Amino acid sequence: METSSMSKGVFVYRGKRSKGGRKSRSPNKSSPRKIRKTREEEGLGYSQETWYPAYKCVLMSLEDQVQNLYTDMFAQLLENVSVFLGRTSSTAINEIPTAVVLTGINLPDHAVIFEAVEKKLIDDISPHVVLLSSRTCSTARHLFGQILNKCQFGDSEMEIESAEDSDDIETPQLRKRATKCTFSEISLWYKNQGSDKPVIVVLTDFEAFTPSVVEDFIYLASEYKSEVPVALVFGVATTETTVHCALPHRIMSRLAMETFATKNSKDVLSHLINEVILSSKCLFRIGGTVFKMLTDIFLFYDFSIQSFLQKFKFCMLNHFAKRGVFAVYCKDDLTVDFMTSKDVAKSIVPKLKSFRLFVEQHRGQEKLDLLTNDDHIKETVIRLENELLDHFDYFLVGLKCLHEMTASLPQHPLGRQVSDLYFEAVSKKIWEMPEYLKCASLWKHLSGTELEEQLDRILLILEGASNELAGLNEWIADITIVNAKLKRIFTGQRSASCSPKKQNKAAELSGLSRTQLQQQLKELSKSSPVQNKFELVRNEALELVDKMFRSLLRPPREMPLHELMLFDDLELAKKELMGNSRLALNKALFNPHHYLKCKCCEQKYEEGISTSFPDVCISYHLHLEFMKHINLYDWLQSFNLIVERNAEEEEDSPVSTETQARFTQSIADMQFLGFIKPTSRKADHVLRLTWGNNCA
């Protein structure tokens, strides 16, 4: 392996320009999209696995649900944008109709939003819809070239680069249109079309566009408005004032602008969790700790729904790959066939901790059959897995009911969202938590109207799920009876604030002496207060609700075979989804074979330094042997001894110019990576910035 500097892999070096002009792209060379499609068709190497069909089925179901959710959530926004552009484009006004869509800062999700906008505008208004990004529109002529190219040829894989020396232009004709296109050519093309539909230009990332480019485009579009009707859509990640700050008044006066806002990313995530992930339609379940980690990444890093879904899919893929065919679920007929495999039943299930605990709870012949009888093991596993699936459906209904009871409480002891309850309830007995006990004490102070409203909402949730879960009918009947008692109390049968017995007792106390009065008051203080009818019914209702929560919210992690359905490997998720760049960098420099996978870089012993290591790896190994201040001359001599490895040369022989250059480049790389920095305290020394066992 050639020992060259790492900087050649970091910095870009453009090759010399050939005299024959730009080279056309090779027709045999596969494009990145084709390569990506091939990988998707191969299923990332898992397509031959027995669990892959079930994984693909669950994945497709999840993606369909997400797509339907997006359609429902953005339907109103798309309709408003379409109506505005359609109305203003059809009227004879001097200004250019401009829709400003406030998309928020979640950049990875913008593509999904604007793809939906493009589809809606094509269906409702005009077939001439052009999506532009700042990356390919560095100048006005490139912007015009993009518009003309996409109007003529659609969204081809070719992208017109802003640099003049780009090699990505395939034909001279397209290159001419891209580099020398003007608005008059767009006008000429539009006349040849013989259409009266407007050309809708969508700037997906308005803030990243050069203001002068947008100014020139708007000015020319307004001048040619009688020949080419143009409508604009600005994708703004911040606020509407960004548009006013970027464009001067003479340009803003040419726009008929209206603002449309998308839903908050947090609201979208909340709907996604409630309607998709925590629904009975999604068969894959994720543990509380991993789920909390995914939501924390969303809230503290990117606010991206797409990124959250990719991480969720990664957890699902790892779960299926780790658990094999047992990760598929028994409600699928195909799964039952897979789970009847004796080899799988004997190899996977007995290793599960929850199944071992389940076996230890039995005695005698039943325990012996669970350990030795393969047929009995298969029947038991299928039964337990179906019970776990059914319990999860009841569990999710219980979470929604508990959320209705706690969402309006002051300070929100159990959180504001259903996901906050899921984090805790999936692995703990939530009724034993101090937060739940605090909520129970607050429920005792609810008014009759508030309690009646909450019981009505709980009944709606239970009745909505009772068609699929017959076990909820008993709770519906009991809560309906209690709720009817509350309604009778507040429709005219309200009891008096003090009972007759209490009024008679007060009349008796009025004729007693001081000593007798003191004795009677002490006796009354020891006796429990008399409750009215409302308090009795309220206590009955709260006891019933608490009993229901204890029944429905049994932690799934306490049930046998929960490992087959619940992914809760927090260490794996952190390792793969929250990468430690510093750790990866140190590992790459200390052991380059870990990433390069070449035989020449393989270490024979742990701290050995091979001559075939990259230069920066050799310098990194050597710098670990120095103290706080590193003498560059000593470092160079050590580097030379390893690189040359020539026994015939003397120790004091001069270092070759090539070795000095390689050493200098490796030191520059070390400084760039943050391991050393120059110091003026000692001549010909550098300061070590990372600390290890050899540091003083």
C-alpha positions in Angstrom: 0.0 0.0 0.0 1.3 3.4 -0.9 2.0 5.5 2.2 0.6 8.9 1.2 -0.8 11.7 3.3 -4.3 11.7 4.6 -4.8 15.2 3.2 -5.2 13.8 -0.3 -8.4 12.2 0.9 -9.6 15.5 2.5 -8.9 18.2 0.0 -10.1 18.4 -3.6 -7.5 18.5 -6.4 -9.0 19.3 -9.8 -7.3 17.5 -12.7 -5.8 19.4 -15.7 -8.2 20.5 -18.3 -7.8 18.6 -21.6 -7.3 20.5 -24.7 -10.0 18.7 -26.5 -12.7 20.4 -24.4 -15.0 18.8 -21.9 -15.5 15.1 -21.9 -18.9 13.6 -22.1 -20.1 11.2 -19.5 -19.4 7.6 -20.3 -22.6 5.8 -21.3 -21.4 2.6 -19.5 -20.8 4.4 -16.2 -23.6 3.7 -13.7 -25.2 6.8 -12.1 -25.6 7.1 -8.3 -29.3 6.7 -8.7 -29.0 3.4 -10.5 -26.5 2.1 -8.0 -28.8 3.1 -5.1 -31.8 1.5 -6.9 -29.7 -1.7 -7.4 -28.9 -1.8 -3.7 -32.5 -1.3 -2.7 -33.6 -4.1 -5.0 -31.0 -6.4 -3.4 -32.3 -5.5 0.0 -28.9 -4.5 1.3 -27.8 -8.1 1.2 -30.6 -9.4 3.4 -33.1 -10.4 0.7 -32.2 -14.1 1.0 -32.8 -14.2 4.8 -35.9 -16.0 6.1 -36.9 -12.9 8.1 -36.6 -10.4 5.2 -40.1 -10.9 3.7 -41.8 -10.2 7.0 -39.4 -7.2 7.6 -40.2 -5.8 4.2 -44.0 -6.2 4.8 -43.8 -4.3 8.1 -41.6 -1.6 6.4 -44.0 -1.1 3.5 -46.9 -0.9 5.9 -45.1 1.7 8.0 -44.2 3.8 4.9 -47.8 3.7 3.6 -49.1 4.9 7.0 -46.6 7.7 7.0 -47.5 8.8 3.5 -51.2 8.8 4.3 -50.4 10.9 7.4 -48.4 13.4 5.4 -51.2 13.6 2.9 -53.8 14.4 5.6 -51.6 16.9 7.5 -50.4 18.9 4.5 -53.7 18.7 2.5 -55.0 22.1 3.7 -51.6 23.8 3.1 -51.4 22.5 -0.5 -55.0 23.4 -1.2 -54.5 27.0 0.0 -51.3 27.4 -2.0 -53.0 26.0 -5.1 -56.1 28.2 -4.7 -54.0 31.3 -4.3 -51.8 30.7 -7.3 -54.7 29.6 -9.4 -56.8 32.7 -8.5 -54.0 35.3 -8.9 -52.6 33.7 -12.1 -55.9 33.9 -13.9 -56.6 37.5 -13.1 -55.0 40.4 -15.0 -52.7 42.0 -12.4 -49.3 43.6 -12.9 -47.6 41.9 -9.9 -46.3 38.4 -10.0 -48.3 36.0 -7.7 -45.9 34.8 -5.0 -46.6 32.2 -2.3 -44.2 32.2 0.6 -44.2 28.8 2.3 -42.7 28.9 5.8 -41.2 25.4 6.1 -39.3 25.6 9.4 -35.6 24.7 10.0 -36.0 21.0 9.4 -34.0 21.0 6.2 -34.2 17.2 5.4 -38.0 17.4 5.4 -38.2 20.2 2.8 -37.8 17.8 -0.1 -41.0 15.9 1.0 -43.0 19.1 1.3 -42.0 20.6 -2.1 -42.5 17.3 -3.9 -46.1 17.4 -2.6 -46.4 21.1 -3.6 -45.1 20.3 -7.1 -47.5 17.4 -7.6 -50.5 19.5 -6.4 -49.6 22.4 -8.7 -49.2 20.1 -11.7 -52.6 18.5 -11.1 -54.5 21.7 -10.4 -52.9 24.6 -12.2 -50.1 24.0 -14.8 -47.8 21.3 -16.1 -44.9 23.8 -16.1 -43.7 23.6 -12.6 -40.0 23.9 -11.9 -38.2 23.2 -8.6 -34.9 25.1 -8.2 -32.2 24.9 -5.5 -29.5 27.4 -4.9 -26.8 24.8 -5.6 -27.4 24.9 -9.3 -28.4 28.6 -9.6 -25.4 30.6 -8.7 -26.0 33.1 -11.6 -29.1 34.4 -13.4 -28.2 32.6 -16.6 -27.9 29.3 -14.9 -31.2 29.9 -13.3 -32.8 30.6 -16.7 -31.0 27.5 -18.1 -32.5 25.3 -15.3 -36.0 26.6 -16.0 -35.8 26.0 -19.7 -34.1 22.6 -19.3 -36.7 21.3 -16.8 -39.6 22.7 -18.8 -38.4 21.0 -22.0 -37.0 17.7 -20.6 -38.5 17.4 -17.2 -36.5 16.4 -14.1 -33.6 14.6 -15.7 -30.7 13.2 -13.8 -28.4 15.9 -15.3 -27.8 18.9 -13.2 -26.4 22.1 -14.7 -23.3 23.0 -12.6 -22.6 26.6 -11.9 -18.8 26.3 -12.6 -17.7 26.9 -16.1 -15.3 24.0 -16.1 -17.9 21.4 -15.0 -17.7 18.0 -16.7 -21.3 17.0 -16.1 -22.8 18.4 -19.3 -23.7 15.6 -21.6 -24.3 17.2 -25.0 -23.3 20.4 -26.7 -26.9 21.4 -27.2 -27.8 21.2 -23.5 -24.5 22.9 -22.6 -25.3 25.8 -24.9 -28.8 26.2 -23.4 -27.4 26.0 -19.9 -24.6 28.6 -20.3 -26.2 31.1 -22.8 -29.9 30.9 -22.0 -31.8 34.2 -21.5 -35.4 35.0 -20.7 -36.1 35.7 -24.3 -35.4 32.1 -25.1 -37.9 31.1 -22.4 -40.4 33.4 -24.0 -39.8 31.9 -27.4 -40.2 28.4 -26.0 -43.5 29.4 -24.3 -44.9 30.8 -27.5 -44.1 27.6 -29.4 -46.1 25.7 -26.7 -49.3 27.5 -27.5 -50.4 27.2 -23.9 -51.9 29.8 -21.5 -50.9 28.0 -18.4 -48.4 29.9 -16.1 -44.8 28.8 -15.5 -44.6 28.2 -11.7 -41.0 28.5 -10.3 -40.4 27.1 -6.9 -37.3 28.3 -5.0 -36.9 25.5 -2.4 -34.3 27.3 -0.2 -34.8 31.0 -0.7 -32.3 32.1 2.0 -29.5 30.3 0.2 -30.1 32.1 -3.2 -27.9 35.1 -4.1 -30.2 38.1 -3.7 -29.0 39.7 -7.0 -29.9 36.5 -8.9 -33.5 36.6 -7.5 -33.7 40.3 -8.2 -32.7 39.9 -11.9 -35.2 37.0 -12.3 -38.1 38.8 -10.8 -37.4 42.0 -12.8 -37.2 40.1 -16.1 -40.2 38.0 -15.2 -42.3 41.1 -14.6 -41.1 42.7 -17.8 -42.1 39.6 -19.8 -45.3 39.0 -17.9 -47.4 39.7 -20.9 -45.6 37.0 -22.9 -44.8 34.5 -20.2 -47.1 34.4 -17.1 -45.0 33.4 -14.1 -45.9 32.5 -10.6 -43.4 32.0 -7.7 -43.2 29.9 -4.6 -40.6 30.8 -2.0 -39.5 28.1 0.5 -38.5 30.1 3.6 -37.1 28.3 6.6 -37.2 31.3 9.0 -39.8 34.1 8.8 -41.4 36.3 6.2 -39.2 39.2 7.0 -36.3 37.3 5.4 -37.9 38.0 2.0 -38.3 41.8 2.8 -34.7 42.0 4.0 -33.2 40.2 0.9 -35.1 42.1 -1.8 -35.3 45.9 -2.2 -38.6 47.8 -2.4 -38.4 48.2 -6.2 -38.5 44.4 -6.5 -41.0 43.7 -3.7 -43.4 46.1 -5.4 -43.6 43.7 -8.4 -44.8 40.8 -6.2 -48.3 40.0 -5.0 -47.2 38.0 -2.0 -49.1 35.8 0.5 -47.7 33.7 3.3 -48.5 30.1 4.1 -47.1 28.2 7.2 -46.6 24.5 7.6 -47.3 22.7 10.8 -44.7 22.8 13.6 -42.2 19.9 13.4 -43.0 19.0 17.0 -46.7 18.8 16.2 -46.0 16.6 13.1 -43.9 14.3 15.3 -46.6 14.1 17.9 -49.1 13.1 15.2 -46.7 10.6 13.7 -46.1 8.9 17.1 -49.8 8.9 18.1 -51.3 7.9 14.7 -48.5 5.6 13.3 -45.9 4.4 15.7 -48.1 3.9 18.8 -51.0 2.5 16.9 -52.2 -1.1 16.5 -51.3 -1.0 12.8 -47.6 -0.8 13.5 -46.4 -4.2 14.5 -42.9 -3.2 15.5 -42.4 -1.9 19.0 -39.5 0.1 20.4 -38.4 0.2 24.0 -38.8 3.3 26.2 -35.1 4.1 26.6 -34.4 3.9 22.8 -37.6 5.8 22.0 -36.6 8.6 24.4 -33.2 8.7 22.8 -34.7 9.1 19.3 -37.0 11.9 20.5 -34.2 13.7 22.3 -32.1 13.6 19.0 -35.1 15.1 17.2 -35.7 17.9 19.8 -32.0 18.8 20.5 -30.4 18.4 17.0 -32.3 18.6 13.7 -36.2 18.7 14.1 -36.3 16.4 11.1 -39.1 13.9 10.8 -37.3 12.1 8.0 -34.2 11.7 10.1 -36.4 10.4 13.0 -38.0 7.9 10.6 -34.7 6.7 9.3 -33.4 6.0 12.8 -36.7 4.2 13.6 -36.3 2.0 10.5 -32.7 1.3 11.5 -33.8 0.0 14.8 -36.4 -2.1 13.1 -33.8 -3.6 10.7 -31.5 -4.4 13.6 -34.3 -6.0 15.5 -35.3 -8.3 12.7 -31.7 -9.2 11.8 -30.9 -10.0 15.4 -34.0 -12.0 16.3 -34.3 -13.7 12.9 -37.5 -15.3 12.0 -38.9 -15.0 15.6 -39.0 -11.2 15.1 -42.0 -11.7 12.8 -45.4 -11.9 14.4 -47.8 -14.7 14.9 -50.8 -12.9 13.5 -49.3 -13.5 10.0 -49.9 -16.9 8.6 -46.5 -17.0 7.1 -45.0 -16.4 10.5 -46.6 -19.4 12.0 -44.9 -21.6 9.3 -41.6 -20.0 10.2 -42.1 -20.4 13.9 -42.8 -24.1 13.6 -39.2 -24.7 12.8 -37.8 -27.0 15.5 -34.3 -25.7 15.0 -35.4 -22.1 15.6 -37.5 -23.1 18.6 -34.5 -24.9 20.2 -31.9 -22.4 19.4 -33.4 -18.9 20.0 -36.3 -19.1 22.5 -34.5 -20.9 25.3 -31.8 -18.2 25.3 -34.3 -15.5 26.1 -34.2 -14.3 29.7 -38.0 -13.7 29.9 -38.7 -17.3 28.7 -36.3 -18.7 31.2 -38.1 -16.8 34.0 -41.4 -18.1 32.6 -40.1 -21.7 32.7 -39.0 -21.3 36.3 -42.5 -20.4 37.4 -43.8 -23.9 36.5 -43.3 -27.1 38.2 -43.4 -30.8 37.4 -44.2 -32.1 34.0 -45.1 -28.7 32.6 -41.6 -27.4 33.3 -40.0 -30.5 31.8 -42.1 -30.2 28.6 -41.0 -26.5 28.3 -37.4 -27.7 28.4 -37.4 -30.8 26.3 -40.6 -31.1 24.2 -40.2 -29.3 20.9 -43.8 -29.4 19.9 -44.9 -28.1 23.3 -42.4 -25.3 23.1 -43.7 -24.2 19.6 -47.3 -24.2 20.8 -46.4 -22.2 24.0 -44.3 -19.7 22.0 -47.1 -19.0 19.5 -49.6 -18.6 22.3 -47.4 -16.3 24.4 -46.6 -14.2 21.4 -50.2 -13.7 20.5 -51.0 -12.8 24.1 -48.2 -10.2 24.0 -49.6 -8.7 20.8 -53.1 -8.5 22.3 -51.7 -7.0 25.5 -49.9 -4.3 23.5 -53.1 -3.2 21.9 -54.8 -2.9 25.3 -51.6 -1.2 26.6 -51.8 1.5 24.0 -55.5 2.1 24.7 -54.7 2.5 28.4 -52.0 5.0 27.6 -54.4 7.2 25.7 -56.9 7.0 28.5 -54.3 7.9 31.1 -53.1 10.8 28.9 -56.7 12.2 28.9 -56.7 12.1 32.7 -53.3 13.8 33.1 -53.0 16.2 30.2 -54.9 19.0 31.9 -53.3 18.7 35.3 -51.1 21.5 36.6 -47.4 21.1 36.0 -48.0 17.9 34.0 -46.4 15.4 36.4 -46.5 12.6 33.7 -45.7 14.8 30.7 -47.6 16.5 28.0 -47.6 13.9 25.3 -48.6 10.2 25.0 -44.9 9.4 24.2 -43.9 10.8 27.6 -46.1 8.1 29.2 -44.8 5.4 26.9 -41.2 6.0 28.0 -42.0 5.1 31.5 -45.0 2.7 31.3 -43.4 0.3 28.8 -40.8 -0.9 31.4 -42.2 0.2 34.8 -45.4 -0.2 36.8 -46.5 3.4 36.3 -49.0 3.3 39.1 -46.1 2.9 41.6 -44.3 6.0 40.4 -44.4 9.2 42.5 -45.7 11.2 39.5 -48.7 8.9 39.2 -49.5 9.2 42.9 -49.3 13.0 42.6 -51.8 12.8 39.7 -54.1 10.6 41.8 -54.1 13.2 44.6 -54.9 16.0 42.1 -57.8 13.9 40.6 -59.5 14.1 44.0 -59.8 17.9 43.6 -61.5 17.7 40.2 -64.9 19.4 39.9 -67.9 17.4 38.8 -67.9 19.0 35.4 -64.2 18.3 34.8 -64.5 14.7 35.9 -67.6 14.2 33.7 -65.8 15.6 30.7 -62.7 13.3 31.2 -64.9 10.2 31.7 -66.7 11.1 28.4 -63.4 11.3 26.6 -62.2 8.0 28.0 -65.4 6.4 26.9 -64.9 7.7 23.4 -61.4 6.1 23.3 -62.6 2.8 24.7 -65.6 2.6 22.4 -63.4 3.4 19.3 -61.2 0.4 20.1 -63.9 -2.0 21.4 -64.6 -3.3 17.9 -61.2 -5.0 17.8 -60.7 -5.5 21.6 -63.7 -7.2 23.1 -62.2 -7.1 26.6 -62.8 -3.3 26.8 -66.6 -3.8 26.9 -66.6 -4.6 30.6 -64.7 -1.3 31.4 -67.1 0.6 29.1 -70.1 -0.7 31.0 -68.7 0.1 34.4 -67.5 3.6 33.5 -70.9 4.3 31.8 -72.7 3.5 35.1 -70.5 5.8 37.1 -70.8 8.6 34.6 -74.6 8.3 34.7 -74.5 8.7 38.4 -72.5 11.9 38.0 -74.9 13.3 35.5 -77.9 12.5 37.8 -76.3 14.4 40.6 -75.8 17.5 38.4 -79.3 17.5 36.9 -81.2 18.3 40.1 -80.5 15.5 42.6 -77.6 17.2 44.2 -77.4 16.6 47.9 -77.1 19.4 50.5 -73.6 20.5 51.5 -74.3 19.2 55.1 -76.2 16.1 55.9 -79.2 16.2 58.4 -77.2 14.2 60.9 -74.6 16.9 60.9 -77.2 19.7 61.3 -78.8 17.9 64.3 -75.4 17.3 65.9 -74.7 21.1 65.7 -78.1 21.8 67.4 -77.2 19.4 70.3 -73.8 21.1 70.8 -75.4 24.5 71.3 -76.9 23.6 74.7 -73.8 22.0 76.3 -71.5 23.4 78.9 -67.9 24.3 78.1 -66.4 21.0 79.5 -69.0 18.9 77.7 -68.5 20.9 74.5 -64.8 20.2 74.5 -65.3 16.4 75.0 -67.9 16.4 72.1 -65.6 18.3 69.8 -62.7 15.9 70.5 -65.0 12.9 69.6 -66.1 14.6 66.4 -62.5 15.4 65.4 -61.6 11.7 65.8 -64.5 10.5 63.6 -64.1 10.6 59.8 -66.0 13.4 57.9 -69.3 12.6 56.3 -69.1 12.7 52.5 -71.8 13.9 50.2 -73.1 12.0 47.2 -70.8 13.7 44.8 -67.7 12.8 46.8 -68.8 9.2 47.1 -69.4 9.0 43.3 -66.1 10.7 42.5 -64.2 8.3 44.7 -66.0 5.4 43.1 -65.1 6.7 39.6 -61.4 7.3 40.5 -61.1 3.9 42.0 -62.6 2.3 38.9 -60.2 4.3 36.6 -57.2 3.4 38.8 -58.2 -0.3 38.6 -58.5 0.0 34.8 -55.0 1.5 34.5 -53.5 -1.2 36.6 -55.1 -3.8 34.4 -54.3 -2.3 31.0 -50.9 -0.8 31.7 -49.1 -3.9 32.8 -45.5 -3.3 31.6 -44.8 -5.3 28.4 -41.3 -5.9 29.5 -42.6 -8.1 32.4 -44.3 -10.5 29.9 -42.5 -13.5 28.5 -41.0 -13.3 25.0 -41.1 -9.5 25.0 -37.6 -9.6 23.4 -39.1 -10.9 20.2 -41.3 -7.8 19.8 -39.6 -5.0 21.7 -36.3 -3.5 20.6 -34.6 -2.0 23.6 -30.9 -2.3 22.8 -29.8 1.2 23.9 -26.1 0.6 23.6 -26.4 -0.5 20.0 -28.7 2.4 19.1 -26.3 4.9 20.7 -23.3 3.4 19.0 -24.8 3.4 15.5 -27.0 6.5 15.7 -25.0 8.8 17.9 -21.5 8.3 16.5 -18.5 9.5 18.5 -16.3 11.2 16.0 -13.4 11.6 18.3 -13.4 7.9 19.2 -13.7 6.9 15.5 -10.8 9.2 14.6 -8.5 7.8 17.2 -9.4 4.3 16.2 -8.7 5.0 12.5 -5.3 6.5 13.3 -4.3 3.9 15.8 -5.4 0.9 13.8 -6.0 1.9 10.1 -6.7 -1.8 9.3 -10.0 -1.4 11.1 -11.3 0.7 8.2 -9.0 0.0 5.3 -9.3 -3.8 5.6 -5.9 -4.3 3.8 -3.5 -6.9 4.8 -0.5 -4.6 4.7 -1.9 -2.5 7.5 -2.7 -5.4 9.8 -1.0 -5.2 13.2 1.0 -8.2 14.3 0.8 -7.0 17.9 -1.3 -4.3 19.6 1.1 -1.3 19.7 3.2 -2.2 16.6 3.9 0.4 13.9 4.1 -0.9 10.4 6.0 0.8 7.6 2.9 0.4 5.4 0.8 2.6 7.7 -0.3 6.0 6.2 2.1 8.7 7.3 -0.4 10.4 9.6 -0.9 7.1 11.4 2.8 6.7 12.0 3.1 10.2 13.3 0.1 9.6 15.6 1.6 6.5 17.1 4.9 8.3 17.7 3.3 11.3 19.3 1.7 9.0 21.9 5.2 8.3 23.2 6.1 11.9 23.9 5.3 14.2 26.8 3.5 17.5 26.8 6.0 19.3 24.6 7.2 17.3 21.5 10.6 18.0 19.9 10.1 18.1 16.1 13.6 16.9 15.4 13.3 13.9 17.6 9.9 13.2 16.1 11.4 13.4 12.6 14.2 11.0 13.5 11.8 8.5 14.9 9.6 8.9 11.8 12.6 8.4 9.5 13.6 5.2 11.3 10.2 3.6 10.8 9.7 4.8 7.2 13.2 3.9 5.9 14.0 0.7 7.9 17.4 0.4 6.2 19.9 -1.4 8.4 22.9 -0.4 6.3 22.2 3.3 6.9 23.8 4.9 9.9 21.7 6.5 12.6 23.1 10.0 12.0 22.6 9.8 8.2 20.7 12.8 6.8 16.9 12.5 6.3 15.9 12.5 2.6 13.9 15.3 1.2 11.0 13.1 0.4 10.8 11.8 4.0 10.9 15.4 5.3 8.0 16.4 3.0 6.0 13.4 4.1 6.7 14.1 7.7 5.7 17.8 7.3 2.5 16.9 5.6 1.6 14.4 8.4 2.3 17.0 11.0 0.0 19.5 9.2 -2.7 16.8 9.2 -2.2 16.2 12.9 -2.5 19.9 13.6 -5.6 20.1 11.4 -7.2 17.2 13.3 -6.5 18.9 16.6 -3.9 16.7 18.2 -1.1 19.3 18.3 -0.5 23.0 18.0 2.5 25.3 17.7 4.0 26.9 20.8 6.3 29.8 21.2 7.6 28.7 24.7 10.1 26.3 23.2 11.8 26.5 19.9 11.2 23.6 17.4 8.5 22.2 19.7 4.8 21.6 19.4 2.3 21.3 22.2 0.4 18.1 22.6 -3.4 18.6 23.0 -4.6 15.1 23.7 -3.8 13.3 26.9 -2.9 9.7 27.6 -1.0 7.6 30.0 2.4 9.0 28.8 1.5 12.6 29.4 3.2 14.5 32.1 
